[in-house]
């Protein structure tokens, strides 16, 4: 009786278990932030806008779960690092996005995808007169597609982060009218599978 019961439990579990696969890719792209602050204090009135990008290298780690033959759910991380070289300075930028993604198609086939997640990123911009770092943390929405080019899969990802973090450039004690600190990234990835 124990063998029959154990066999029935294993059979039932096999019907509910979905196939899971690990996929990974390497790529290049740009990370950027949109920073707009308006504040005033006893010394100054500031209305500052900073929009910029930095190149980055990205590694994609994806654990996919088959929902059906035409859809896959995945948990994906896109750790990225990059930066730029300015006059006498190296500017480091990085991003740590994690997303739950829905693939319309299989992860290792041509597909379209949508994702929701969170990102923590840091970008540093400078020129001859200033250097500024921006930290962005918040919910992220993403989209992308994958095509087969010369027997290799190429994926294009776009994401936007609604920043919840405040700007570090605002002096304490200031009256803040506006503090927008959002991020975005564009990545082109090549499958390693």
N, C-alpha and C positions, 0 to 999 in steps of 0.2 A: 504494500500500500504506500509506503514512504517513497519508493522509487517512482510509482505512478504520479503521486502528488508533486514530487520534485520535477518530473518530466513536464507536467502540465504548467508549472510555474515558469520553467525555462522557455517553454514554447510561447506562453503569453508574453514574456519579456522580449522575446525575439521579434514579435509583431510590432511592439511599440518602440524598439530601438531604431534610430535613424543612423544611416551611414555618416561617418565624419571623416574628414580629410584635412591635412595641413598643407597650406600653400604659402609660398613666399616669393617675393619679387624685390628687385633693386631699381632705383630710379633717380631722376633729377627733377628739380622744379624750383619754385620760388615761394617764399613765405613773406607775408607782409602784414602790416598793421595800419589801421586808420585811427589816429589819435587826435582828438579835438578837445581842448580844454579852454574854458573861460573862467577866470577867477580874478579876484581883486583882494588886496590887503592894503595896509597903510603905506606901502612903498611903491606899489605898481598895480596897473590894470593890464591883464594879459588875455589875449585871444590868440591862441596858438593852434595851428593845424600842422600835422605831420603825417604824411602818407608815403610809405616807402616799402621797398622789397629787398630781400637778400636771397642769393642762390642757396640751395640746400641739396643734400644727398639724403635719400629716403630708403629705408628698409621696410617692407610690408610683411607682416606675419599674420596669417589668416587661418582660423579654424572654422571650417565650413560644415554645416549639417544639412543634408538633403531633406527638403520639405516635400518635394514632388520631383517629377522628371524635368519640370520647367522652372523650379524655384529652389533657391538655397538661402538659408539663413547663416550668417557668419559673425563671429566676434573677431575684430581686426584691430591691430595696432600698427601705427605708422611712425615709429621713432625717426626723427630727422635732425640733421645737424648741418650747419653751413655758416656762411658769413661773408665778409668782404674786407678788403684791405684799404685803409685810408692813409692819409699822410701821417706817417709815424705811428699808426695804430692798427690793430687787427680787431675787427668787430665780429664777435661770436653770436650766432643765432641758433636756436633749436626749437623743436616742437615735439610734444608727446601726445598725439591724438589717439584716442581709443573709441571705437564705434561698433554698434550693432548694425549690421548691414543686411539688406534684402537684395539678393541677386535675381534678376529675371533672366534665367539661364543658369548654367552651371558655372562655378568659379573658374574652372579650367577650360571654358569654351567662350566664344563671343557672347557678351552679355551687356545689360544695362543694370545699374544698381542705384539704390538710395540708402542713406545711412543717417543715424542719429547717434551722437556720442558726446564726448567732452574733450577739450584740448587745453593743455598748458603750454604756452609758448613764450619765448623771449627773443626779441629782436633788438639789435643795436644799429643805429644809423649815425653817421657822422660826415662832416665835410670839413672844410678848412676852418670854420668858425665855431662849430659846436659838435657835441657828441651826446646822444640820448638813447637810453635803453627803455624799452616798453615791455612790460609783462602782461600777457593776455591769458585769462582763464575764464572758461564758460562753456555753455552748451554749443555743440557744433552740428550743423546740417551739411550733408555731403551728397554728391552725385558723381557718377562716372560711367564709363563704358570701356569695353575691351574688344579689340579687333585682332585678327590674325594677319600679321604682315611678315612675309617671307618665312613661313612655318614657325614663327615665334609670336607669342601673344604680347601685345602692347596695350597698356591700360592708361587711361587719362582720368585723373581725379580732380575735382574741384570741391573745396570746402570753405565754409564761412563760420566763424566763431563769434557769437554774441558775447562780448566781453563783460564780465561781472566785476573784474578787478578795477580798482581806481588807479589813476595815473600817479607815478612816483614823482613826477615833476612839480606837483603842486605843493608849495610850502605849507607847513602846518599853521593853523590860525587864519587861513584864507577863506573868503566867502566864495564858494564854488557855485557857478551858474550852470556850467556844462562840463561833463567829464565822460567823453565817449572814448572807448578803448577796445575796438573790435579787431579781429584778425581774419586772414584769408590765406589759402595756399592753393597752388596749382602744381600738380605732379604728373610726370610721365614715367610709368613703371614698366619694366621688362620682366616677364615671368622667368623664374629659375627652375620651374618644374618641367 
